[in-house]
Every structure is written in structure tokens, then in C-alpha cells.
Amino acid sequence: MIKTMGRIAAGVAAVGIMFGAAGTAWADWIYIGSYPSEERCEAEAVKYRSSDVGAKCYYDRGHAEWDLMIWSIGG
């Protein structure tokens, strides 16, 4: 029983570490807003793009809209 509990605890810890690392990797992404068309989203993305900030539009099929995300690309 103790051996089984140890294996379960180790599995839970491993999954937690994986999700923690994934969360850290995405922590710098910031959702700006949603737009009805790619053109409007890209027009807004241009306002954010610089040498320090990246901006990209992603199609959200679940909501049939374009989501603008920005992130830091500077050091």
C-alpha cells in the first residue's frame, strides 16, 4: 500500500512539474482582445509590434473570431 501511494505521489508530482513548466513558458503572453476579422486584428497588432514586443493574431474557432496576443521579445 505504501509503495502504491509513493508511485501515485511521484506521478502527481511529475504532472505538476510538467504543467508548471508549461505555465511558465506562456506566462509572458498577454491577451489583448478579439476581433471579427483577421484584417482588423492585424491592424491592431501593428500598433503593438516593436523591437521589444511581438504581436500575433490567432483564429479562435470556438468563438469564430480573431484573438490578438502580444509577448515580450526583449531581454
N, C-alpha and C positions, 0 to 999 in steps of 0.2 A: 504494500500500500504506500509506504514512504517513497519507494522507488518510482512508482507511478506519479505521485504528487510532484516529485522532483522533475520528472520529464515534462509534466504539464506546465510547471513553473518556468522551465527552461524554454519551452515553446512559446509561452506568453511573452517572456522577456525578449525573445528573438523577433517576434512580430512587432512588439512595441518599439524596438530599436529600428526596424525597417520603416515603420510609419513615422517615427521621429525624424529619421534622416530625410524621408520624402517631404515632410512638412518643412524642414529647414531649407531644402532646395527651392521650395516655392514661396518661401516667406517674403522674398523681395518683390514678387508680382503684386501689382495693385490694380484692382478692377476700377475702371473709370465710369463706364456706362454702357448702355445698349442703344443700338441704332437700327432703324428699319431697313437700311440698305448698306451694302459694302461701301458705296461711294461716300455716303455721309459719315460712316465710321472712319474711313481713310482720311477724309477732310479734317476730322477732329484729331486723328492720330498725328498728322503733320504738325499740329500746334504743340505737341508734346516732345517730338523727336529732337534730340540734340546729341552732342558728343558724349553726354553723361546719361541720357535716358533713351531707352528703346521703347517703341510702341508698336503694337500689332493688333489687328482685328481678327477675331475667330468667330466662325459661324456657330451659333448655338441652335442646333436642330430642334431641341426640346421646346424652345420658345420662338423659333423662326425669326431670329434677329441676330445682329452682329454685336459682339461684345468687344470693347476696347480694353486692352490690358497694357500697362506700362511696367517697366522694371529698370533698375539701376544697372548701367553697364560700365560705370566708372569704378575706380579702385577704391 
